[in-house]
């Protein structure tokens, strides 16, 4: 038997499929419109219904493009100047399954 946490499963998926990934989570008790400002790539349904997602990318460059759009505890980013109440935690996982960057 093997017990894995969610990030461990994502790391395994990334490594086995040679895909870069990004895990995001947020407080969906906030006004979903605020969450959409902190993570503008989400749909309204995603911002309302769930509070965590795994994004899978073809390249590291694409992954970091989305990471830079995600406003976390570090505040506004180079490509997203939103500075409201919502924060979206993000951590990147490279195609070798290694954790790389988080926005806290």
Backbone atoms as SQL, in Angstrom:
CREATE TABLE atoms (id INTEGER PRIMARY KEY, chain TEXT, resi INTEGER, resn TEXT, atom TEXT, x REAL, y REAL, z REAL);
INSERT INTO atoms VALUES
  (1, 'A', 1, 'UNK', 'N', 0.836, -1.180, 0.000),
  (2, 'A', 1, 'UNK', 'CA', 0.000, 0.000, 0.000),
  (3, 'A', 1, 'UNK', 'C', 0.882, 1.244, 0.000),
  (4, 'A', 2, 'UNK', 'N', 0.415, 2.259, -0.702),
  (5, 'A', 2, 'UNK', 'CA', 1.103, 3.539, -0.708),
  (6, 'A', 2, 'UNK', 'C', 0.069, 4.618, -0.395),
  (7, 'A', 3, 'UNK', 'N', 0.384, 5.483, 0.546),
  (8, 'A', 3, 'UNK', 'CA', -0.498, 6.594, 0.890),
  (9, 'A', 3, 'UNK', 'C', 0.149, 7.866, 0.370),
  (10, 'A', 4, 'UNK', 'N', -0.619, 8.643, -0.388),
  (11, 'A', 4, 'UNK', 'CA', -0.097, 9.893, -0.951),
  (12, 'A', 4, 'UNK', 'C', -1.032, 11.040, -0.629),
  (13, 'A', 5, 'UNK', 'N', -0.454, 12.190, -0.428),
  (14, 'A', 5, 'UNK', 'CA', -1.279, 13.388, -0.323),
  (15, 'A', 5, 'UNK', 'C', -1.516, 13.915, -1.734),
  (16, 'A', 6, 'UNK', 'N', -2.338, 14.935, -1.859),
  (17, 'A', 6, 'UNK', 'CA', -2.704, 15.449, -3.181),
  (18, 'A', 6, 'UNK', 'C', -1.494, 15.929, -3.975),
  (19, 'A', 7, 'UNK', 'N', -0.604, 16.668, -3.332),
  (20, 'A', 7, 'UNK', 'CA', 0.579, 17.141, -4.065),
  (21, 'A', 7, 'UNK', 'C', 1.449, 15.976, -4.526),
  (22, 'A', 8, 'UNK', 'N', 1.539, 14.930, -3.712),
  (23, 'A', 8, 'UNK', 'CA', 2.291, 13.747, -4.122),
  (24, 'A', 8, 'UNK', 'C', 1.696, 13.098, -5.358),
  (25, 'A', 9, 'UNK', 'N', 0.374, 13.035, -5.423),
  (26, 'A', 9, 'UNK', 'CA', -0.284, 12.482, -6.611),
  (27, 'A', 9, 'UNK', 'C', -0.037, 13.351, -7.842),
  (28, 'A', 10, 'UNK', 'N', -0.072, 14.659, -7.645),
  (29, 'A', 10, 'UNK', 'CA', 0.187, 15.563, -8.776),
  (30, 'A', 10, 'UNK', 'C', 1.629, 15.403, -9.254),
  (31, 'A', 11, 'UNK', 'N', 2.556, 15.277, -8.326),
  (32, 'A', 11, 'UNK', 'CA', 3.951, 15.087, -8.693),
  (33, 'A', 11, 'UNK', 'C', 4.132, 13.800, -9.497),
  (34, 'A', 12, 'UNK', 'N', 3.477, 12.744, -9.077),
  (35, 'A', 12, 'UNK', 'CA', 3.551, 11.477, -9.801),
  (36, 'A', 12, 'UNK', 'C', 2.958, 11.624, -11.196),
  (37, 'A', 13, 'UNK', 'N', 1.800, 12.273, -11.297),
  (38, 'A', 13, 'UNK', 'CA', 1.173, 12.499, -12.602),
  (39, 'A', 13, 'UNK', 'C', 2.109, 13.289, -13.517),
  (40, 'A', 14, 'UNK', 'N', 2.684, 14.377, -13.004),
  (41, 'A', 14, 'UNK', 'CA', 3.570, 15.218, -13.807),
  (42, 'A', 14, 'UNK', 'C', 4.760, 14.431, -14.324),
  (43, 'A', 15, 'UNK', 'N', 5.370, 13.657, -13.452),
  (44, 'A', 15, 'UNK', 'CA', 6.540, 12.872, -13.836),
  (45, 'A', 15, 'UNK', 'C', 6.173, 11.783, -14.839),
  (46, 'A', 16, 'UNK', 'N', 5.115, 11.024, -14.558),
  (47, 'A', 16, 'UNK', 'CA', 4.726, 9.913, -15.429),
  (48, 'A', 16, 'UNK', 'C', 4.272, 10.375, -16.806),
  (49, 'A', 17, 'UNK', 'N', 3.666, 11.568, -16.876),
  (50, 'A', 17, 'UNK', 'CA', 3.135, 12.074, -18.140),
  (51, 'A', 17, 'UNK', 'C', 4.004, 13.160, -18.766),
  (52, 'A', 18, 'UNK', 'N', 5.126, 13.458, -18.103),
  (53, 'A', 18, 'UNK', 'CA', 6.054, 14.492, -18.579),
  (54, 'A', 18, 'UNK', 'C', 5.309, 15.797, -18.890),
  (55, 'A', 19, 'UNK', 'N', 4.493, 16.223, -17.910),
  (56, 'A', 19, 'UNK', 'CA', 3.685, 17.437, -18.027),
  (57, 'A', 19, 'UNK', 'C', 4.027, 18.353, -16.860),
  (58, 'A', 20, 'UNK', 'N', 4.093, 19.637, -17.119),
  (59, 'A', 20, 'UNK', 'CA', 4.200, 20.617, -16.052),
  (60, 'A', 20, 'UNK', 'C', 2.797, 20.843, -15.505),
  (61, 'A', 21, 'UNK', 'N', 2.693, 21.036, -14.207),
  (62, 'A', 21, 'UNK', 'CA', 1.388, 21.206, -13.567),
  (63, 'A', 21, 'UNK', 'C', 1.430, 22.376, -12.588),
  (64, 'A', 22, 'UNK', 'N', 0.255, 22.863, -12.258),
  (65, 'A', 22, 'UNK', 'CA', 0.116, 23.874, -11.219),
  (66, 'A', 22, 'UNK', 'C', -1.118, 23.528, -10.402),
  (67, 'A', 23, 'UNK', 'N', -0.925, 23.448, -9.113),
  (68, 'A', 23, 'UNK', 'CA', -2.038, 23.227, -8.193),
  (69, 'A', 23, 'UNK', 'C', -2.465, 24.582, -7.661),
  (70, 'A', 24, 'UNK', 'N', -3.783, 24.848, -7.662),
  (71, 'A', 24, 'UNK', 'CA', -4.294, 26.091, -7.086),
  (72, 'A', 24, 'UNK', 'C', -5.398, 25.775, -6.091),
  (73, 'A', 25, 'UNK', 'N', -5.520, 26.637, -5.086),
  (74, 'A', 25, 'UNK', 'CA', -6.622, 26.533, -4.133),
  (75, 'A', 25, 'UNK', 'C', -6.971, 27.928, -3.649),
  (76, 'A', 26, 'UNK', 'N', -8.222, 28.080, -3.235),
  (77, 'A', 26, 'UNK', 'CA', -8.700, 29.392, -2.800),
  (78, 'A', 26, 'UNK', 'C', -9.911, 29.237, -1.907),
  (79, 'A', 27, 'UNK', 'N', -10.262, 30.307, -1.222),
  (80, 'A', 27, 'UNK', 'CA', -11.424, 30.347, -0.352),
  (81, 'A', 27, 'UNK', 'C', -12.636, 30.676, -1.207),
  (82, 'A', 28, 'UNK', 'N', -13.498, 29.701, -1.446),
  (83, 'A', 28, 'UNK', 'CA', -14.647, 29.972, -2.301),
  (84, 'A', 28, 'UNK', 'C', -15.838, 30.536, -1.521),
  (85, 'A', 29, 'UNK', 'N', -15.600, 30.959, -0.272),
  (86, 'A', 29, 'UNK', 'CA', -16.632, 31.658, 0.487),
  (87, 'A', 29, 'UNK', 'C', -16.642, 33.147, 0.163),
  (88, 'A', 30, 'UNK', 'N', -15.636, 33.611, -0.528),
  (89, 'A', 30, 'UNK', 'CA', -15.593, 35.009, -0.950),
  (90, 'A', 30, 'UNK', 'C', -16.469, 35.201, -2.176),
  (91, 'A', 31, 'UNK', 'N', -16.722, 36.425, -2.512),
  (92, 'A', 31, 'UNK', 'CA', -17.436, 36.744, -3.748),
  (93, 'A', 31, 'UNK', 'C', -16.633, 36.163, -4.916),
  (94, 'A', 32, 'UNK', 'N', -17.261, 35.306, -5.694),
  (95, 'A', 32, 'UNK', 'CA', -16.536, 34.621, -6.769),
  (96, 'A', 32, 'UNK', 'C', -15.944, 35.601, -7.775),
  (97, 'A', 33, 'UNK', 'N', -16.533, 36.761, -7.914),
  (98, 'A', 33, 'UNK', 'CA', -15.984, 37.755, -8.852),
  (99, 'A', 33, 'UNK', 'C', -14.595, 38.225, -8.416),
  (100, 'A', 34, 'UNK', 'N', -14.372, 38.258, -7.119),
  (101, 'A', 34, 'UNK', 'CA', -13.043, 38.609, -6.609),
  (102, 'A', 34, 'UNK', 'C', -12.047, 37.498, -6.936),
  (103, 'A', 35, 'UNK', 'N', -12.475, 36.265, -6.771),
  (104, 'A', 35, 'UNK', 'CA', -11.603, 35.137, -7.106),
  (105, 'A', 35, 'UNK', 'C', -11.230, 35.169, -8.580),
  (106, 'A', 36, 'UNK', 'N', -12.183, 35.517, -9.433),
  (107, 'A', 36, 'UNK', 'CA', -11.907, 35.605, -10.876),
  (108, 'A', 36, 'UNK', 'C', -10.870, 36.676, -11.195),
  (109, 'A', 37, 'UNK', 'N', -10.790, 37.693, -10.373),
  (110, 'A', 37, 'UNK', 'CA', -9.770, 38.727, -10.581),
  (111, 'A', 37, 'UNK', 'C', -8.388, 38.222, -10.175),
  (112, 'A', 38, 'UNK', 'N', -8.341, 37.372, -9.147),
  (113, 'A', 38, 'UNK', 'CA', -7.066, 36.832, -8.678),
  (114, 'A', 38, 'UNK', 'C', -6.579, 35.670, -9.547),
  (115, 'A', 39, 'UNK', 'N', -7.516, 35.016, -10.240),
  (116, 'A', 39, 'UNK', 'CA', -7.182, 33.914, -11.155),
  (117, 'A', 39, 'UNK', 'C', -8.087, 34.039, -12.380),
  (118, 'A', 40, 'UNK', 'N', -7.773, 34.970, -13.276),
  (119, 'A', 40, 'UNK', 'CA', -8.679, 35.301, -14.380),
  (120, 'A', 40, 'UNK', 'C', -8.897, 34.201, -15.406),
  (121, 'A', 41, 'UNK', 'N', -8.164, 33.138, -15.337),
  (122, 'A', 41, 'UNK', 'CA', -8.328, 32.025, -16.272),
  (123, 'A', 41, 'UNK', 'C', -9.439, 31.067, -15.839),
  (124, 'A', 42, 'UNK', 'N', -9.928, 31.196, -14.606),
  (125, 'A', 42, 'UNK', 'CA', -11.027, 30.346, -14.146),
  (126, 'A', 42, 'UNK', 'C', -12.344, 30.787, -14.768),
  (127, 'A', 43, 'UNK', 'N', -13.276, 29.864, -14.901),
  (128, 'A', 43, 'UNK', 'CA', -14.630, 30.216, -15.326),
  (129, 'A', 43, 'UNK', 'C', -15.439, 30.578, -14.082),
  (130, 'A', 44, 'UNK', 'N', -16.581, 31.207, -14.278),
  (131, 'A', 44, 'UNK', 'CA', -17.444, 31.537, -13.146),
  (132, 'A', 44, 'UNK', 'C', -17.832, 30.282, -12.382),
  (133, 'A', 45, 'UNK', 'N', -18.214, 29.225, -13.090),
  (134, 'A', 45, 'UNK', 'CA', -18.600, 27.982, -12.424),
  (135, 'A', 45, 'UNK', 'C', -17.461, 27.428, -11.571),
  (136, 'A', 46, 'UNK', 'N', -16.255, 27.473, -12.076),
  (137, 'A', 46, 'UNK', 'CA', -15.115, 26.960, -11.318),
  (138, 'A', 46, 'UNK', 'C', -14.883, 27.792, -10.057),
  (139, 'A', 47, 'UNK', 'N', -15.025, 29.105, -10.170),
  (140, 'A', 47, 'UNK', 'CA', -14.797, 29.984, -9.022),
  (141, 'A', 47, 'UNK', 'C', -15.886, 29.831, -7.966),
  (142, 'A', 48, 'UNK', 'N', -17.077, 29.440, -8.388),
  (143, 'A', 48, 'UNK', 'CA', -18.192, 29.280, -7.458),
  (144, 'A', 48, 'UNK', 'C', -18.177, 27.905, -6.805),
  (145, 'A', 49, 'UNK', 'N', -17.984, 26.847, -7.588),
  (146, 'A', 49, 'UNK', 'CA', -18.234, 25.490, -7.119),
  (147, 'A', 49, 'UNK', 'C', -17.090, 24.843, -6.351),
  (148, 'A', 50, 'UNK', 'N', -15.905, 24.949, -6.826),
  (149, 'A', 50, 'UNK', 'CA', -14.785, 24.228, -6.228),
  (150, 'A', 50, 'UNK', 'C', -13.754, 25.206, -5.693),
  (151, 'A', 51, 'UNK', 'N', -12.864, 24.694, -4.899),
  (152, 'A', 51, 'UNK', 'CA', -11.852, 25.578, -4.337),
  (153, 'A', 51, 'UNK', 'C', -10.428, 25.096, -4.592),
  (154, 'A', 52, 'UNK', 'N', -10.290, 24.073, -5.422),
  (155, 'A', 52, 'UNK', 'CA', -8.948, 23.635, -5.777),
  (156, 'A', 52, 'UNK', 'C', -8.965, 22.935, -7.130),
  (157, 'A', 53, 'UNK', 'N', -7.857, 23.142, -7.868),
  (158, 'A', 53, 'UNK', 'CA', -7.742, 22.593, -9.217),
  (159, 'A', 53, 'UNK', 'C', -6.303, 22.216, -9.500),
  (160, 'A', 54, 'UNK', 'N', -6.148, 21.352, -10.483),
  (161, 'A', 54, 'UNK', 'CA', -4.835, 21.019, -11.015),
  (162, 'A', 54, 'UNK', 'C', -4.846, 21.409, -12.480),
  (163, 'A', 55, 'UNK', 'N', -3.930, 22.263, -12.869),
  (164, 'A', 55, 'UNK', 'CA', -3.786, 22.682, -14.256),
  (165, 'A', 55, 'UNK', 'C', -2.600, 21.934, -14.843),
  (166, 'A', 56, 'UNK', 'N', -2.738, 21.455, -16.064),
  (167, 'A', 56, 'UNK', 'CA', -1.701, 20.683, -16.729),
  (168, 'A', 56, 'UNK', 'C', -1.285, 21.433, -17.996),
  (169, 'A', 57, 'UNK', 'N', 0.019, 21.513, -18.226),
  (170, 'A', 57, 'UNK', 'CA', 0.540, 22.342, -19.315),
  (171, 'A', 57, 'UNK', 'C', 1.481, 21.564, -20.232),
  (172, 'A', 58, 'UNK', 'N', 1.583, 22.050, -21.461),
  (173, 'A', 58, 'UNK', 'CA', 2.491, 21.462, -22.443),
  (174, 'A', 58, 'UNK', 'C', 3.939, 21.879, -22.229),
  (175, 'A', 59, 'UNK', 'N', 4.139, 23.029, -21.562),
  (176, 'A', 59, 'UNK', 'CA', 5.504, 23.527, -21.395),
  (177, 'A', 59, 'UNK', 'C', 5.647, 24.295, -20.084),
  (178, 'A', 60, 'UNK', 'N', 6.886, 24.430, -19.660),
  (179, 'A', 60, 'UNK', 'CA', 7.188, 25.210, -18.463),
  (180, 'A', 60, 'UNK', 'C', 6.857, 26.678, -18.690),
  (181, 'A', 61, 'UNK', 'N', 7.097, 27.181, -19.896),
  (182, 'A', 61, 'UNK', 'CA', 6.788, 28.586, -20.201),
  (183, 'A', 61, 'UNK', 'C', 5.286, 28.855, -20.047),
  (184, 'A', 62, 'UNK', 'N', 4.460, 27.943, -20.552),
  (185, 'A', 62, 'UNK', 'CA', 3.012, 28.117, -20.415),
  (186, 'A', 62, 'UNK', 'C', 2.608, 28.062, -18.943),
  (187, 'A', 63, 'UNK', 'N', 3.190, 27.152, -18.181),
  (188, 'A', 63, 'UNK', 'CA', 2.881, 27.041, -16.760),
  (189, 'A', 63, 'UNK', 'C', 3.195, 28.345, -16.042),
  (190, 'A', 64, 'UNK', 'N', 4.368, 28.913, -16.303),
  (191, 'A', 64, 'UNK', 'CA', 4.742, 30.142, -15.617),
  (192, 'A', 64, 'UNK', 'C', 3.940, 31.349, -16.101),
  (193, 'A', 65, 'UNK', 'N', 3.416, 31.310, -17.306),
  (194, 'A', 65, 'UNK', 'CA', 2.521, 32.367, -17.773),
  (195, 'A', 65, 'UNK', 'C', 1.253, 32.395, -16.901),
  (196, 'A', 66, 'UNK', 'N', 0.703, 31.214, -16.620),
  (197, 'A', 66, 'UNK', 'CA', -0.481, 31.131, -15.763),
  (198, 'A', 66, 'UNK', 'C', -0.138, 31.407, -14.299),
  (199, 'A', 67, 'UNK', 'N', 1.022, 30.964, -13.852),
  (200, 'A', 67, 'UNK', 'CA', 1.453, 31.257, -12.486),
  (201, 'A', 67, 'UNK', 'C', 1.515, 32.758, -12.264),
  (202, 'A', 68, 'UNK', 'N', 2.034, 33.481, -13.256),
  (203, 'A', 68, 'UNK', 'CA', 2.175, 34.933, -13.133),
  (204, 'A', 68, 'UNK', 'C', 0.822, 35.650, -13.164),
  (205, 'A', 69, 'UNK', 'N', -0.212, 34.996, -13.658),
  (206, 'A', 69, 'UNK', 'CA', -1.559, 35.571, -13.657),
  (207, 'A', 69, 'UNK', 'C', -2.282, 35.340, -12.331),
  (208, 'A', 70, 'UNK', 'N', -1.685, 34.546, -11.439),
  (209, 'A', 70, 'UNK', 'CA', -2.335, 34.108, -10.219),
  (210, 'A', 70, 'UNK', 'C', -1.861, 34.939, -9.030),
  (211, 'A', 71, 'UNK', 'N', -2.781, 35.680, -8.425),
  (212, 'A', 71, 'UNK', 'CA', -2.449, 36.535, -7.292),
  (213, 'A', 71, 'UNK', 'C', -2.643, 35.747, -5.995),
  (214, 'A', 72, 'UNK', 'N', -1.534, 35.540, -5.292),
  (215, 'A', 72, 'UNK', 'CA', -1.557, 34.842, -4.015),
  (216, 'A', 72, 'UNK', 'C', -1.211, 35.779, -2.883),
  (217, 'A', 73, 'UNK', 'N', -0.728, 35.206, -1.781),
  (218, 'A', 73, 'UNK', 'CA', -0.377, 36.021, -0.613),
  (219, 'A', 73, 'UNK', 'C', 0.736, 37.022, -0.898),
  (220, 'A', 74, 'UNK', 'N', 1.542, 36.766, -1.913),
  (221, 'A', 74, 'UNK', 'CA', 2.601, 37.710, -2.290),
  (222, 'A', 74, 'UNK', 'C', 2.025, 38.991, -2.895),
  (223, 'A', 75, 'UNK', 'N', 0.750, 38.980, -3.242),
  (224, 'A', 75, 'UNK', 'CA', 0.098, 40.163, -3.806),
  (225, 'A', 75, 'UNK', 'C', 0.190, 40.199, -5.320),
  (226, 'A', 76, 'UNK', 'N', -0.066, 41.375, -5.880),
  (227, 'A', 76, 'UNK', 'CA', -0.101, 41.522, -7.341),
  (228, 'A', 76, 'UNK', 'C', 1.165, 40.991, -8.011),
  (229, 'A', 77, 'UNK', 'N', 0.995, 40.574, -9.263),
  (230, 'A', 77, 'UNK', 'CA', 2.112, 40.011, -10.031),
  (231, 'A', 77, 'UNK', 'C', 2.415, 40.914, -11.217),
  (232, 'A', 78, 'UNK', 'N', 3.404, 40.542, -11.988),
  (233, 'A', 78, 'UNK', 'CA', 3.782, 41.313, -13.161),
  (234, 'A', 78, 'UNK', 'C', 2.668, 41.420, -14.185),
  (235, 'A', 79, 'UNK', 'N', 1.839, 40.388, -14.298),
  (236, 'A', 79, 'UNK', 'CA', 0.776, 40.432, -15.304),
  (237, 'A', 79, 'UNK', 'C', -0.630, 40.486, -14.695),
  (238, 'A', 80, 'UNK', 'N', -0.733, 40.564, -13.371),
  (239, 'A', 80, 'UNK', 'CA', -2.041, 40.699, -12.734),
  (240, 'A', 80, 'UNK', 'C', -1.907, 41.662, -11.558),
  (241, 'A', 81, 'UNK', 'N', -2.449, 42.844, -11.722),
  (242, 'A', 81, 'UNK', 'CA', -2.300, 43.912, -10.728),
  (243, 'A', 81, 'UNK', 'C', -3.425, 43.944, -9.708),
  (244, 'A', 82, 'UNK', 'N', -4.258, 42.921, -9.684),
  (245, 'A', 82, 'UNK', 'CA', -5.358, 42.839, -8.725),
  (246, 'A', 82, 'UNK', 'C', -4.807, 42.885, -7.299),
  (247, 'A', 83, 'UNK', 'N', -5.430, 43.695, -6.441),
  (248, 'A', 83, 'UNK', 'CA', -4.972, 43.817, -5.064),
  (249, 'A', 83, 'UNK', 'C', -6.161, 43.844, -4.099),
  (250, 'A', 84, 'UNK', 'N', -7.166, 43.026, -4.381),
  (251, 'A', 84, 'UNK', 'CA', -8.350, 42.967, -3.534),
  (252, 'A', 84, 'UNK', 'C', -8.222, 41.890, -2.474),
  (253, 'A', 85, 'UNK', 'N', -9.377, 41.425, -1.963),
  (254, 'A', 85, 'UNK', 'CA', -9.414, 40.467, -0.858),
  (255, 'A', 85, 'UNK', 'C', -9.037, 39.040, -1.254),
  (256, 'A', 86, 'UNK', 'N', -9.384, 38.635, -2.458),
  (257, 'A', 86, 'UNK', 'CA', -9.170, 37.235, -2.854),
  (258, 'A', 86, 'UNK', 'C', -7.693, 36.936, -3.065),
  (259, 'A', 87, 'UNK', 'N', -7.314, 35.746, -2.648),
  (260, 'A', 87, 'UNK', 'CA', -5.971, 35.240, -2.881),
  (261, 'A', 87, 'UNK', 'C', -6.096, 33.797, -3.352),
  (262, 'A', 88, 'UNK', 'N', -5.308, 33.435, -4.340),
  (263, 'A', 88, 'UNK', 'CA', -5.316, 32.072, -4.873),
  (264, 'A', 88, 'UNK', 'C', -3.918, 31.502, -4.684),
  (265, 'A', 89, 'UNK', 'N', -3.827, 30.476, -3.859),
  (266, 'A', 89, 'UNK', 'CA', -2.550, 29.805, -3.641),
  (267, 'A', 89, 'UNK', 'C', -2.198, 29.015, -4.895),
  (268, 'A', 90, 'UNK', 'N', -0.950, 29.072, -5.306),
  (269, 'A', 90, 'UNK', 'CA', -0.483, 28.311, -6.465),
  (270, 'A', 90, 'UNK', 'C', 0.900, 27.737, -6.175),
  (271, 'A', 91, 'UNK', 'N', 1.095, 26.498, -6.614),
  (272, 'A', 91, 'UNK', 'CA', 2.413, 25.876, -6.548),
  (273, 'A', 91, 'UNK', 'C', 2.640, 25.168, -7.881),
  (274, 'A', 92, 'UNK', 'N', 3.841, 25.316, -8.417),
  (275, 'A', 92, 'UNK', 'CA', 4.165, 24.715, -9.706),
  (276, 'A', 92, 'UNK', 'C', 4.952, 23.417, -9.502),
  (277, 'A', 93, 'UNK', 'N', 4.723, 22.498, -10.432),
  (278, 'A', 93, 'UNK', 'CA', 5.384, 21.198, -10.430),
  (279, 'A', 93, 'UNK', 'C', 5.943, 20.973, -11.834),
  (280, 'A', 94, 'UNK', 'N', 7.244, 20.744, -11.938),
  (281, 'A', 94, 'UNK', 'CA', 7.832, 20.572, -13.272),
  (282, 'A', 94, 'UNK', 'C', 7.555, 19.175, -13.826),
  (283, 'A', 95, 'UNK', 'N', 7.976, 18.942, -15.057),
  (284, 'A', 95, 'UNK', 'CA', 7.687, 17.678, -15.732),
  (285, 'A', 95, 'UNK', 'C', 8.507, 16.495, -15.194),
  (286, 'A', 96, 'UNK', 'N', 9.356, 16.755, -14.215),
  (287, 'A', 96, 'UNK', 'CA', 10.086, 15.687, -13.531),
  (288, 'A', 96, 'UNK', 'C', 9.427, 15.358, -12.192),
  (289, 'A', 97, 'UNK', 'N', 8.335, 16.082, -11.879),
  (290, 'A', 97, 'UNK', 'CA', 7.598, 15.857, -10.643),
  (291, 'A', 97, 'UNK', 'C', 8.116, 16.638, -9.447),
  (292, 'A', 98, 'UNK', 'N', 9.017, 17.588, -9.683),
  (293, 'A', 98, 'UNK', 'CA', 9.583, 18.381, -8.593),
  (294, 'A', 98, 'UNK', 'C', 8.754, 19.645, -8.360),
  (295, 'A', 99, 'UNK', 'N', 8.515, 19.960, -7.077),
  (296, 'A', 99, 'UNK', 'CA', 7.879, 21.221, -6.734),
  (297, 'A', 99, 'UNK', 'C', 8.854, 22.340, -7.063),
  (298, 'A', 100, 'UNK', 'N', 8.359, 23.427, -7.656),
  (299, 'A', 100, 'UNK', 'CA', 9.258, 24.514, -8.036),
  (300, 'A', 100, 'UNK', 'C', 8.986, 25.815, -7.293),
  (301, 'A', 101, 'UNK', 'N', 7.824, 26.408, -7.490),
  (302, 'A', 101, 'UNK', 'CA', 7.564, 27.753, -6.989),
  (303, 'A', 101, 'UNK', 'C', 6.181, 27.813, -6.373),
  (304, 'A', 102, 'UNK', 'N', 6.041, 28.601, -5.303),
  (305, 'A', 102, 'UNK', 'CA', 4.715, 28.864, -4.770),
  (306, 'A', 102, 'UNK', 'C', 4.581, 30.368, -4.502),
  (307, 'A', 103, 'UNK', 'N', 3.347, 30.824, -4.506),
  (308, 'A', 103, 'UNK', 'CA', 3.112, 32.271, -4.387),
  (309, 'A', 103, 'UNK', 'C', 2.657, 32.672, -2.988),
  (310, 'A', 104, 'UNK', 'N', 3.399, 32.256, -1.992),
  (311, 'A', 104, 'UNK', 'CA', 3.094, 32.650, -0.616),
  (312, 'A', 104, 'UNK', 'C', 4.233, 33.424, -0.019);
